[in-house]
Amino acid sequence: MPKRRRGVRPPPLDPSPAPATIDYSLTYKEIAASGAPVVMDVMWAMKRLIRYFVPTETPELAEEDSLTMSQGLRMFLSRYGFEIKPEMVYNDIVRAASIMFRCDAVEKDLYEHLQHLGRHLKNVSGIDYENWGTVKLATAFKIICSHKIDKSDEMFSDDVRSKLLDDADKYKDLVFSTGCIANYKKILGLNILRNDKMDQLAELVKVARIKAEHVRVPENVPEN
């Protein structure tokens, strides 16, 4: 049996190269130079919220960074036809826009679900539903599940209405009636709420524009 060697030190480890240092010196302007809306929004949010996560950091926000308007909010308002400058934004506008944004998000989820159900319209009744919006899809399944046509269902041709009623029993094991009725009521409620907030937003933007005109400082005013 070989004897165990004692007192033998392991060979020294080769010194590893020093870890690469990360340069954190990039400034906000350098990062934002890309101009990408996502980058601008992230940097805008970081500068506004950094004091909550790193209390020792107290960055001085430029006037344009302290306003409550991100690139996302700007694009969202523009999509609905509201061209508004950052200095015109105040909390009521942000709240109204956020409710509209939430309505859009919920409707998008409903639309994806209804599109999935829509294949039954094609397979069972031969109805082409590809270009239908959320309200039309929800209304079609409301007709199927309730077995009746309301005055508000005039968006369909006579032929489509007849197919929906005549084939209603064929959908019994394909769709959940209670859920379809609930979806229909939800989408109608979303549309009412969104339209209400859109009207409110139009008034808020109008007021904000008037206020901005009153506080605007004339350019090229000679100094005394």
Buried (B, 14 or more C-beta within 10 A) or exposed (E): EEEEEEEEEEEEEEEEEEEEEEEEEEEBEEBBEEEEEEBBBBBBEBBBEBEEEEEEEEEEEEEEBEBEBBBBBBEBBEEBEBEBEBBBBBEBBBBBBEBBBBBBEBBEEBBEBBBEBBEBBEEBBEBEBEEBEBBBBBBBBBBBBBEEBEEEBEEBEEEBBEBBBEBBEEBEEEBEBEEBBEBBEBBBEBBEBBEEBBEBBBEBBEBBEEEEEEEEEEEEEEEE
